[in-house]
Each structure stands twice: as C-alpha cells, then as structure tokens.
Amino acid sequence: MELQSLGPTLLVAFLAYRACIFLYRLHFHPLANFPGPRLAAVSTLWRAYHQFWRDGKLLHTTKELHKRYGPVIRTSPNELDFCDPAAFFDIYNTAFNGIKDPDFYNHLRVESDTMLLVDGDAAEHKARFRPVATLFSARQYETHQASIAAKVQQFTNLVSLSAERRRVCSLAAGYRSLTVGIMYDFIFTDVPDRFKSLRGPDFDDPLTVASADSLNWTSWLIRNFPIFSAVVMKLPPAMVSLVTRSFEGANRMFEILAEVVEHEKNAKGQNPDCVTQRLLNEHVRHRSAVSSATPDSVVRSEAIGFMLAGTVDPPNILSLSTFMVARDPALQARLYQELKSSWPNMQSPVPSYKVLRGLPLLRGTVQEGIRLTHGVATGPPRLVGKGGARVAGYDVPAKAVVAAPSYFVHMDPKVFPNPERFEPDRWADDDGSNSLVAFSRGRRMCPAEQYSLMMLYTALAAVFRRFRVEPYETTVKDFEWNQYISIMFSGRPLRAIVEKRLEK
C-alpha cells in the first residue's frame, strides 16, 4: 500500500519543486525585473522551441519582441538579449567584465576539451593561440594573397568552363568549394587528392558537399539538450541516419578532416606556416615524459574549428553580393568599369589586396554583403563577472548572460538608413567600419578578419572583371535565412548564367 502511494507523492513533490523554481524565476530572480515572455523567464524550453523546433527562428522572434518590450528582453531564466547598438559595443569590448558563456560554447566543442574557437578563459586562450598568432599578422599578407589569388584563378577557370559549355553555373557551390580550398591551404601542408576542392565545374568535392549540410537544426538540438551530443557521438553514423540524415553533413566533415590530419602528420615537405604544423610542433615541444603521443584529438578539433569558421560566412557573403550585383545591370556595369580601370588586362594577375580595397564600389559591395549576412548573427553570449556590468544603461547582475546580435546593429535605420536595401554607395563617403560588426569586437573578435576580407575582395573582383553574371532561377526569397551560429540561406542555392568578357 505504501509503495502504491509513493508514486503520486513523488509526483506531487516534483511538481511542487518545479512550481517553486518557476515562482522564484518569475518574481525573485536577479533578472525578474527585466521584461520578456513569462515562458522564457521560467524555462529554457521557450528558447529551445524557437531555436530547435522552429529551426533557427529565435532571432526572428526576438526582433518582434523588442518592438513590444523595448531594447532589452529576457530570453531564458538567466539570459538577456539587447537590440540597442550601444549594447553591442558595451559587451564586445576589451573592458567588459565577463567571459564567453561556457553553457553556450560547450556545445561547439568537437572531441577535444580544448578548442580556440570556444575557449572562455582569456589566459588559456592566449597561451593556446600563441603558436598560430603570427599566421594572422600583416607580415603574412603577401603569402596569403598569393595563395588566395591562385585558388581564385583556379575557381574562375572552372567558371569559364561553364560559360564555354553554355551551362548554368552553380556559383553557391563554387564559392563554397573556393573557400574550402583556401582554408585547406591555410590549415594544412597537403590534402589527399580525393578530398581536394575545385576539381570540376560542378564543385561537388567531398568537403564542399559535407560542409554545405553541416549547419542545421541539429546544432540547436545539441545546444539545448546536451545529452544528445554524447548519444550521437557514440552511436554508429549509420544508426543515427536511420532516425535523421541531418547529422550526416557534420559527421562526414569530421571524418574527412580526421583523415586529412592523419595525412598531414606524414606529409613530405611540411609547411611550417600552416595551422596544423604550428599546433603539432607546439605539442611536440611541450609533450610530457609520461605521454609522448601527440594529442591528435586537439589537432583534429582545431582543424574542424578553423574549417567551420572559414567556410560558413564567406560563401554566404559571396553568394549574396554576387546575386545583388548581378540582378542590377547598371550596378554590375559600374562595378565592371571600376575593376577594368585598375585591372586593364584581365589576363594579368588579380591586383593586390591593397589596390582592391581602394576601389569604392567594390569596397561597398563587400561591406554590404558582410552587413546583410551579419557574421555570427547569434550574438555570442557573455557571462557577466563578479560585480556585474552596465550594458546600454542597464545594470546587469553578476552571473547573468548577455548577448547583442550583430543583426540589430546592421539593421538599425539610425546606423544604416534603409537597412534592408543593398546599397554599396552608402560606403562611398564613410567606410562605416566602426558600425560593421560581423567580425565582432573586443579581445575575442575574429583574428582572421583581414584574411577573410582578402578572400572576399579577390573573389568578387575576379568574377565581375572576367564575367557578366545573370542569376538563373534565383530570387530574393531564396536568401531568406535561418539562424544557427551564423545564418544559412533557406532557399535555392545561387546559380547563374555566366558570359566571359571579351576584350581586344
């Protein structure tokens, strides 16, 4: 009889316990006075619903909620979301009292507990970043520029094949294959032939295909329900695929990069100026007497982190920028004339990054592409340190989590008039770089900003100098997006009819 009554008793006790937690979060929690949906205040399930169940629609939702509640809203029991541009510059600032939120960044870890992309502790990150730091220095620009220019030449040669054969060119896939190839050169000495990118005009090399499918709703599933990460990592991929195929892209990407790392360890003529060799050499120097094995898991994790960082946003920016220019014949003609003036013989090598940056319309095209794709649109969350912080005029208590998505800076009409419009000329008088925050700000801003810009300028210059581009079965609606760490377009990938420029 006692056992029969134990179940209902435990249920009542559990419900009472949860009710007390909800009551505390609604009325007595340090963030109780901040506005927002009541469901968000009592449970992270509200956030999970919009991130996971609605497939990356949290930012779309908070945009509407800010119109109702004001510049700050509570999006989970312990998290605040800001839409005021001032908040962005308060949070992502070297003086901000806080660190990367471990609860968020832990779901980005792959295999190893150490990963430069997600390390929260500033001292640890600095020590781990030291071996590769000089790869991002200005002294490396010439090396990077030559490597990027070679890949862009290879890419445009393949685009030329589509033009010669009068075939529709899959530019979205091409841009992704290009960025994969550029990142291969940055991360590795050599890559096995079967994994190399830019192998043909269909741009269907293994990592290009896998990376295109690697970012989807599964990232939010793992972020909100971490137990699924452990389950998925331990189950055979074939078994996971029986339930959903959405993990296949990421799993295949990890498999490919694991093989490439193994290949790198035995590569001949190793390039000391690539990420993996820097990391391998650093670990060899610091390995302990007890364990002489190089921690492959660390190198694999870093290779995956760098590849993800380099192949998510640049293809988005290139695709959107290309579409927006190509759909406007007058704009495309102006850009072509500008490029022709500084690059009169298109058979000669692409001009230097320094020259390309000085072209106003090209610069505006790149900047607008970056602005309208937002970079890390999520607004990387920060955990407020002891003593609290002041954000956009609000006092935020210690241990609260704060975020300010770049979207709200880029789409603020006070910062960028008519923000929804693609207007390269808005950058003509003032480059507006202080308001372009896709690469974040502060101590932990993206160190590869200049490397990425070099890639974008070179690729767009080569495409519009060498080809006339006309979108094929692609519309503005195809560039609607879902928000994961960065955005992913939800429509048809950019395809185009390309025509080679014929000059005497």
Buried (B, 14 or more C-beta within 10 A) or exposed (E): EEEEEEEEEEEEEEEEEEEEBBEEBEEEBEBEEBBBBEEBBBBBEBBBBBBBEBBBBBBBBBBEBBEEBEBBBBBBBBBBBBBBBBBBBBBBBEEBBBBBBBBBBBBBBBBBEBBBBBBBEEEEBEEBEEBBEEBBEEEBBEEBBEBBBBBBBBBBEBBBBBBEEEBBBBBBBBBBBBBBBBBBBBBBBBBBEEBBBBBEBBBEBBBBBBBBBBBBBBBBBBBBBEEBBEEBBEBEEEEBBEEEEBBBBBBBBBEBBBBBBEBBBEBEEBBEBBBBBBBBBBBEEEEEEEEEEBBBBBBBBBBBBBBBBBBBBBBBBBBBBBBBBBBBEEBBEBBBEBBBEBBEEBEEEBBBBEBBBEBBBBBBBBBBBBBBBBBBBBBBBBBBEEEBBEBBEBEBEBEBBBBBBBBBBBBBEEBBEEBEEBBBEBBEEEBBEEBBBBBBBBBBEBBBBBBBBBBBBBBBBBBBBBBBBBBBEBEEEBBEBBBBBBBBBEEBBBBBBBEBBEEE
